[in-house]
Amino acid sequence: MNKQLNFLCLLILILFLSTSPFLLSVSSATDGGGGGGAVNPFTPKASLLRYWEKEIRNNLPKPNFLLSKASPLTAVDAAAFSKLAASGGGTALSTRLPEFCAAANLLCFPDLGNSLEKHDKDANFAIYADKNFTNYGTSRPGGSDQFKMYSDNANIPVNDFRRYGRDSAGHSESFNSYATDGNVVDQSFHTYGSGAAGGGGDFRGYAAGVNVPNLGFTSYSDHATGRTQSFNSYSENGNAGEQSFTSYGKNGNGPENTFTAYGTESNVVGSGFSNYAETANAGNDTFKGYGVDMNNPTNTFSNYASGGNGAVESFTTYREKSNVGADSFTSYAKGTNAAKVQFSNYGKSFNEGTDTFSGYGKGSTGKTEVGFTGYGVNNTFKDYTKDGASFARYTNVSSGSGLGSSLVKTKGSGISGSLVNKWVEPGKFFREDMIKEGTVMPMPDIRDKMPKRSFLPRTILSKLPFSTSKISELKQIFKASDNGSMEKMMRDSLQECERAPSPGETKRCVGSMEDMIDFSTSVLGRNVAVRSTLNVNGSKKNVLVGKVTGINGGRVTQSVSCHQSLFPYLLYYCHSVPKVRVYEADLLDPKSKANINHGIAICHLDTSAWSPTHGAFLSLGSGPGRIEVCHWIFENDMTWTIAD
């Protein structure tokens, strides 16, 4: 009887599936049209396709560039991980994090635990990555370790240097072209060179060209005697990085540290120097060309050289020609004995920066000398020592007639310089009259530099926390270390998602494709289409604009644009801004006239709510509300519009 009942149930299931819309087919063609092989009807991707059919009321092809981001989880894995996500606010997923990250195509960092291994010989590391360096060079007399082209071009290199070179005598380390051109680099140096006598660390070409470097130096060279650290071309051309120097050179005896071309031409870099050279004896630190040509650098010096004896600090061409920027000096050289600090050409920004000196030189003895030569704009001095301070050619800002005409002038010198833009790539922003057939224009680098990830299925996403108030739970789920890259990128993205919308803006962060569909259709209605630039051909070159078509007849319309955010799973910041025009255009090679790309451009007609320091105005030379601003849709970004 049971066998007959089982057979009858199986027969009913087969008949149901053979006539059910659950059994879908998807195309392998680029336009996502009909045809192709069968898809398991219970996978997250199949569920998504059904949702698309239900919510979007047209028969336009589903774009492959978007469908390729759907969750790759199998039906079995999706059910298993969904069950874990429902337990303990999602924290149970951490018990199977490596499997979850691999199966769901997420961004997760390797777990580098402590190691008790000892290494008593010289080491030469070339083309190496994701390594835990513990007890390397510890208590070594002499010797040298070489790191050459280490973690070069790695996507997510994570390296941990723990107790490296501690209590060594004359041991030297050389980092040459370390982590160059990496993406989302996480390097941690704990008690590096602590208690060492002599020797030196040479960081040359370290983290150059990196996207989102996160470098932490904790208790670096503490209690060291005569140890020399050299940072040369450190984080040069980096993007949105953060370096942290905590207890660096603390209680050192005669340490010498040199920062040369540190963070040059980087974009939005933050450096924190906490307890740096505190109570050091005759320390000598030189910051030369630090932060030159940077865009919005932020540096914090807390308890820097506080209580030091005979320290010499030199800041030369520090943050020169930077855009905006902010430095905070708290308790700098406070309580020092005969310290000498010199600021030359400090903070000569193109656009007003903000520098704060609090408790600077306060309580110092023994003729502490502080000199400011050619110092920049918009600075605050609080509790500053009145004796031994000299100010020469101290700069303020005149009131200009708008952003493009603002001038920086120097008291008594007659020197002036125009506000100059050096941080916006040619072609990143342009005027609407450039989008016409026959125009030759520069194309910016539209390549996607984010780590490759996939959306999560809504069945899992809906069970995970997503707010800054739940950052501890997120850190537990994704095993993020305190103050590391993972925590920082999650916190930054969450804060951007929680930011209040700009005037006229409607916004939402989405981690599933279903959520993206919901937001887009809530703004535009159900008859929508989504577009992105076809490929990356023409990037960083000149292109010839071919045939141009205005979406929705070229009328002023509304769109929903979605841009990637850095998060463990694929996360998009989607927002709708009114009063735009959207165009699609063939892009040709200017010489051969061959069609190389099909670009999507959006023109914002109302820029009145934009910041005066927005890159578009720096590039085009105007201000908020005075001009329209256009830009291309970059690789893997997209814009939704009402379907034509």
Secondary structure as GFF3:
##gff-version 3
##sequence-region A 1 644
A	DSSP	alpha_helix	2	19	.	.	.	ID=ss1
A	DSSP	alpha_helix	44	55	.	.	.	ID=ss2
A	DSSP	alpha_helix	64	67	.	.	.	ID=ss3
A	DSSP	alpha_helix	75	85	.	.	.	ID=ss4
A	DSSP	three_ten_helix	88	96	.	.	.	ID=ss5
A	DSSP	alpha_helix	97	104	.	.	.	ID=ss6
A	DSSP	beta_strand	124	126	.	.	.	ID=ss7
A	DSSP	beta_strand	132	134	.	.	.	ID=ss8
A	DSSP	beta_strand	144	148	.	.	.	ID=ss9
A	DSSP	beta_strand	158	162	.	.	.	ID=ss10
A	DSSP	beta_strand	172	176	.	.	.	ID=ss11
A	DSSP	beta_strand	186	190	.	.	.	ID=ss12
A	DSSP	beta_strand	200	204	.	.	.	ID=ss13
A	DSSP	beta_strand	214	218	.	.	.	ID=ss14
A	DSSP	beta_strand	228	232	.	.	.	ID=ss15
A	DSSP	beta_strand	242	246	.	.	.	ID=ss16
A	DSSP	beta_strand	256	260	.	.	.	ID=ss17
A	DSSP	beta_strand	270	274	.	.	.	ID=ss18
A	DSSP	beta_strand	284	288	.	.	.	ID=ss19
A	DSSP	beta_strand	298	302	.	.	.	ID=ss20
A	DSSP	beta_strand	312	316	.	.	.	ID=ss21
A	DSSP	beta_strand	326	330	.	.	.	ID=ss22
A	DSSP	beta_strand	340	344	.	.	.	ID=ss23
A	DSSP	beta_strand	354	358	.	.	.	ID=ss24
A	DSSP	beta_strand	369	373	.	.	.	ID=ss25
A	DSSP	beta_strand	379	382	.	.	.	ID=ss26
A	DSSP	beta_strand	389	392	.	.	.	ID=ss27
A	DSSP	beta_strand	395	397	.	.	.	ID=ss28
A	DSSP	three_ten_helix	403	405	.	.	.	ID=ss29
A	DSSP	beta_strand	407	410	.	.	.	ID=ss30
A	DSSP	beta_strand	416	418	.	.	.	ID=ss31
A	DSSP	three_ten_helix	432	434	.	.	.	ID=ss32
A	DSSP	beta_strand	440	442	.	.	.	ID=ss33
A	DSSP	alpha_helix	458	461	.	.	.	ID=ss34
A	DSSP	three_ten_helix	468	470	.	.	.	ID=ss35
A	DSSP	alpha_helix	471	477	.	.	.	ID=ss36
A	DSSP	alpha_helix	485	498	.	.	.	ID=ss37
A	DSSP	beta_strand	506	510	.	.	.	ID=ss38
A	DSSP	alpha_helix	513	524	.	.	.	ID=ss39
A	DSSP	beta_strand	528	531	.	.	.	ID=ss40
A	DSSP	beta_strand	542	550	.	.	.	ID=ss41
A	DSSP	three_ten_helix	551	554	.	.	.	ID=ss42
A	DSSP	beta_strand	557	565	.	.	.	ID=ss43
A	DSSP	beta_strand	571	588	.	.	.	ID=ss44
A	DSSP	beta_strand	595	604	.	.	.	ID=ss45
A	DSSP	alpha_helix	615	620	.	.	.	ID=ss46
A	DSSP	beta_strand	629	632	.	.	.	ID=ss47
A	DSSP	beta_strand	638	642	.	.	.	ID=ss48
###
